[in-house]
Amino acid sequence: MATELWERVLHQRGAATKVAVTDESVLVHERTRLVCLDPADGALKWEARVGHWPDALLVVGPRVLVLSPGGALHCLSRSTGAAHWRAELPPWTRHLAVANGVALAGGWRGYTAQRAFDLADGRLRRQLPNPVLTHRPVAWAGGFLLGNGTRAWLIDPLTGREQQSWQLPEPLPDTDFQDLFTAVDGDRCAVRCGTSGVALLQRDSPRAKLLLTHDAPLHYEPPLLAQGLLWLRGHRPDCAVAVDPADGTVVHRIDARHPLAHGVVPPATVVTQAGTLLHPDGATTRLGIRIAAVHDLGGGRLLTVTRNSVRAYRL
């Protein structure tokens, strides 16, 4: 049984909406603005103009970073939405990551050189002389992790120098250079490779360990870390698999037979795009709406991204 708590109509396609959830707020992009909602009742806390369809939305402590496709990086207060700073960027910058007080932007398809900005004041700290072809970087182990082909490498946030590199067992999938990496902890990072593989990068080894080869193709997306397990969506047939990052043991497998929405509801529930919650014991809960993604709100509450809205439920 699920009880709807509140709904916010987005007036745009929900599947492409950027959403970030914290303990105190739900940040959602709608049309040309970013809105901050109270997770308890959906009440509007603040709104800020950030342009159409942002390429990235990150919450970093008390700050929110929004990367607009027109070439602007906005840094806002998480509590009020007030602007801290704005940096102008070339169009098609796309990628954004933050580590050690540095925001790194650029690199998508090798169109733009990566630029590093001071998170405190937006000052340009450095710019690489040439564009770098990489999948979307992530913050890990005090640096930025990049990857292309069968190689991944870690760079220093301040200098851009390579600190460590790994040889991957299979090439990174052709995903238009989107997300593939998931930090497990300070010493381990999971990465999708090949059509059905997951590899594990470890700080004490130059070669990535093949953690799992699934028996069917996996979606081209990073593993999702939830409750200490790595969740993966398979397709043809559609299923969800939860893997222990310590040894690759499959802890949960949920056969969906229908396309799954992105996300997991703790401790181990997935949602079909048609709006049915699938529990590991075989039970189901019907929400009755089309769902693109789900986010955990804590306390038995679930946020869904629907066709043109976000809705919160209590399970």
C-alpha positions in Angstrom: 0.0 0.0 0.0 1.4 3.4 -1.0 -0.1 6.8 0.1 0.5 9.9 -2.1 1.9 12.7 0.0 2.3 15.5 -2.6 2.9 16.3 -6.3 4.7 19.1 -8.1 3.8 19.6 -11.8 6.9 20.4 -13.9 5.3 21.6 -17.1 8.0 19.7 -19.0 9.1 16.1 -19.7 9.9 14.4 -16.4 12.2 11.8 -17.9 14.8 14.5 -18.7 14.4 16.5 -15.5 17.4 16.9 -13.2 16.7 16.1 -9.6 18.8 16.1 -6.4 17.6 15.0 -3.0 19.1 15.8 0.4 17.8 15.3 3.9 16.3 18.9 3.9 15.4 19.5 0.3 14.3 18.2 -3.1 15.9 20.2 -5.9 14.1 20.0 -9.2 14.6 21.7 -12.5 11.4 22.9 -14.2 11.3 25.0 -17.4 14.0 27.7 -16.9 14.4 27.6 -13.2 15.6 25.4 -10.3 13.1 25.0 -7.4 13.8 23.8 -3.9 11.0 21.8 -2.3 10.3 20.7 1.3 10.5 16.8 1.1 7.8 16.6 3.8 5.0 18.4 1.9 6.4 19.6 -1.4 6.2 23.3 -0.3 8.3 25.7 -2.3 11.3 27.0 -0.4 13.0 29.0 -3.2 13.4 29.3 -6.9 16.3 30.5 -9.1 16.6 31.1 -12.8 19.2 28.8 -14.4 18.1 28.4 -18.0 16.6 25.5 -20.0 17.5 21.8 -19.5 20.7 21.9 -17.4 23.4 19.4 -18.2 24.3 18.8 -14.6 23.0 19.4 -11.1 25.2 18.8 -8.0 24.7 19.4 -4.3 28.1 20.0 -2.6 27.6 20.8 1.1 25.9 24.1 1.5 26.1 24.9 -2.3 24.3 23.8 -5.4 26.0 23.8 -8.8 24.0 23.9 -12.1 25.6 23.6 -15.5 23.5 25.3 -18.2 23.8 24.1 -21.8 24.2 27.7 -23.0 27.6 27.9 -21.3 27.2 29.0 -17.7 28.0 27.4 -14.4 25.8 28.7 -11.5 26.8 28.3 -7.9 23.8 28.9 -5.5 23.1 28.7 -1.8 21.4 25.5 -0.9 19.4 27.1 1.8 18.2 30.2 0.0 18.9 29.9 -3.7 20.9 33.1 -3.7 23.7 33.3 -6.3 27.3 32.9 -5.0 28.9 33.2 -8.4 28.5 32.5 -12.1 31.2 31.4 -14.5 30.9 31.7 -18.3 31.8 28.6 -20.3 31.8 27.6 -24.0 28.7 25.8 -25.3 28.8 22.0 -25.2 30.7 21.9 -21.9 28.4 19.3 -20.4 30.6 17.5 -17.8 30.7 18.7 -14.2 32.4 17.2 -11.0 33.6 18.6 -7.7 36.5 17.5 -5.5 38.6 19.1 -2.9 37.0 22.5 -3.3 37.4 22.5 -7.1 34.7 22.3 -9.7 35.8 20.7 -13.0 33.8 21.5 -16.1 34.3 20.4 -19.7 35.4 17.4 -21.8 32.2 16.1 -23.4 33.1 14.4 -26.7 36.4 16.3 -26.5 34.7 19.5 -27.7 35.9 21.7 -24.9 39.0 21.9 -22.7 38.5 21.2 -19.0 38.4 24.2 -16.7 38.8 24.1 -12.9 37.0 26.7 -10.8 37.4 27.5 -7.1 34.2 26.4 -5.4 34.3 29.2 -2.9 34.4 32.2 -5.3 34.3 30.9 -8.9 37.8 31.9 -9.7 39.4 30.1 -12.6 42.2 27.9 -11.1 43.5 26.3 -14.3 42.5 25.3 -17.8 44.0 22.4 -19.7 45.6 23.4 -22.9 43.8 20.8 -25.0 40.4 19.1 -24.9 40.3 15.7 -23.2 38.1 12.9 -24.5 36.5 11.2 -21.5 33.3 9.9 -20.0 31.8 12.1 -17.3 34.4 12.5 -14.5 33.5 11.7 -10.9 35.1 12.8 -7.6 36.9 9.9 -6.0 39.9 9.4 -3.7 40.6 13.1 -3.4 40.8 13.6 -7.2 38.8 13.4 -10.4 38.4 10.0 -12.1 38.3 10.0 -16.0 38.1 7.3 -18.5 38.1 6.4 -22.2 38.5 3.1 -24.1 40.2 0.5 -21.9 41.8 3.1 -19.6 40.8 5.1 -16.5 43.0 7.6 -14.8 42.9 9.8 -11.6 44.0 13.5 -11.8 44.8 16.0 -9.1 42.1 18.6 -8.8 44.5 21.6 -8.5 47.2 20.7 -10.9 45.5 18.4 -13.4 48.4 16.0 -13.2 47.8 12.3 -13.5 48.1 10.5 -10.2 47.2 6.9 -11.1 45.8 4.9 -14.0 44.1 1.5 -14.5 43.8 -0.9 -17.4 40.2 -2.0 -17.8 39.3 -5.7 -18.6 36.9 -4.5 -21.3 36.3 -1.1 -23.1 34.0 1.4 -21.6 30.6 1.3 -23.4 29.8 3.9 -26.1 27.3 6.0 -24.0 27.9 9.4 -25.7 30.4 9.9 -22.9 28.0 10.0 -20.0 28.1 8.5 -16.4 29.8 5.1 -15.9 31.7 5.4 -12.6 30.4 4.9 -9.1 32.5 5.5 -6.0 32.1 2.7 -3.5 34.4 4.2 -0.9 37.8 6.0 -0.7 39.7 2.9 -2.1 37.2 1.4 -4.5 35.3 2.6 -7.5 33.0 0.5 -9.7 32.7 1.1 -13.5 30.5 -0.4 -16.3 32.6 -2.0 -19.0 31.7 -4.0 -22.1 28.1 -4.9 -22.8 27.5 -6.8 -19.5 30.4 -6.3 -17.2 31.3 -4.3 -14.0 34.9 -3.8 -13.0 36.3 -2.5 -9.7 39.1 0.0 -9.5 41.3 -0.2 -6.4 43.9 2.2 -5.2 46.4 -0.5 -4.5 46.3 -2.1 -8.0 47.0 -0.8 -11.5 44.6 -3.3 -13.1 40.9 -3.2 -12.7 39.2 -6.4 -11.4 36.3 -7.8 -13.3 33.6 -7.9 -10.6 30.7 -9.3 -12.6 29.8 -10.5 -16.0 26.0 -10.6 -16.3 24.2 -13.2 -18.3 22.4 -10.6 -20.4 23.2 -7.0 -21.6 23.2 -4.3 -18.9 22.0 -0.7 -19.3 24.7 1.8 -20.2 24.7 3.6 -16.9 26.8 3.5 -13.7 26.1 1.0 -11.0 23.8 2.5 -8.3 25.2 2.2 -4.7 22.4 1.5 -2.2 22.6 -0.1 1.2 26.2 -1.1 0.5 25.3 -3.0 -2.7 25.8 -2.2 -6.4 22.5 -2.3 -8.3 22.4 -2.8 -12.1 19.6 -2.8 -14.6 19.5 -5.6 -17.2 17.4 -5.6 -20.3 16.3 -8.3 -22.7 15.2 -9.7 -20.2 14.5 -6.9 -17.9 15.7 -7.4 -14.4 17.6 -5.8 -11.4 20.7 -7.3 -9.9 22.3 -6.3 -6.6 26.0 -7.2 -6.3 28.3 -7.3 -3.2 31.3 -5.0 -4.2 33.6 -7.1 -2.0 33.4 -10.2 -4.2 30.8 -9.8 -6.9 28.3 -12.1 -5.2 24.7 -11.6 -6.5 22.7 -10.8 -3.4 19.4 -9.9 -5.0 17.9 -10.6 -8.5 14.5 -9.3 -9.3 13.0 -10.4 -12.6 10.8 -7.5 -13.9 9.7 -8.6 -17.4 9.1 -4.9 -18.0 11.5 -1.9 -18.3 12.6 -0.6 -15.0 12.8 3.0 -13.8 16.2 4.3 -12.6 16.7 4.0 -8.9 16.2 1.7 -5.9 14.0 2.0 -2.8 15.8 0.7 0.3 16.3 -1.9 1.3 15.7 -3.7 -2.0 12.7 -2.6 -4.1 12.8 -1.6 -7.7 10.1 0.1 -9.8 8.9 -0.6 -13.4 8.4 2.3 -15.7 4.7 1.3 -15.8 4.5 2.2 -12.1 4.7 -1.1 -10.2 7.0 -1.6 -7.2 8.7 -5.0 -7.2 9.7 -6.3 -3.8 12.4 -9.0 -3.3 9.9 -11.4 -1.7 7.7 -11.3 -4.8 5.1 -8.8 -3.5 4.1 -5.9 -5.7 2.7 -2.4 -5.0 0.9 -0.5 -7.8 1.3 3.3 -8.1 -0.6 3.5 -11.4 1.6 6.1 -13.1 4.4 6.0 -15.6 7.8 6.5 -13.8 11.2 7.4 -15.2 13.2 7.5 -11.9 12.8 7.0 -8.1 14.7 8.6 -5.2 14.7 7.6 -1.6 13.4 10.3 0.8 14.1 8.3 3.9 11.6 7.2 6.5 9.7 5.0 4.2 9.1 7.8 1.7 9.7 7.6 -2.1 10.0 10.4 -4.7 9.0 9.5 -8.2 9.8 11.3 -11.5 6.7 10.9 -13.6 5.8 11.9 -17.2 5.5 15.6 -16.2 5.8 15.8 -12.4 7.5 14.7 -9.3 5.3 12.9 -6.7 6.1 11.7 -3.2 4.7 8.6 -1.5 4.8 6.9 1.8 5.1 3.1 1.5 
